Amino acid sequence: MKSLIQAVALAAALIVPVASFAQSNGPVTRAQVRAELVQLEKAGYSPARGNDPHYPDDILAAEAKVAAQNGATSGYGGVASGSSDAGRPAVSKADWNAMYNHP
């Protein structure tokens, strides 16, 4: 039972800084931390496993799944979606062929 409590406390300690960084102002409530733990558990993370040799990989994978479900959490970086095609090609097809056709 003690290891379960330690695992939950450790998971909460890891999540609280992430949640407080993502939030602009205000303290994190216990309900918010519990909600985040539930999200991680639904994403496949189990804090009940005591000495899990795959711990860092498990929590990182679960956090990645939660982040993907929640969408972008920051306006910085990321991948721009969409494309833009406007105008016409800079070189016509005849000129393009002429550049590479050698007599």
SULPELIN-V659416 format. One record per helix or strand. SS is the DSSP state (a for helix, b for strand). FROM is the first residue (numbers start at 1). TO is the last residue. If there is no record, write none. Layout:
SS:FROM:TO  SS:FROM:TO
This chain:
a:2:22  a:30:42  a:55:70  a:93:100
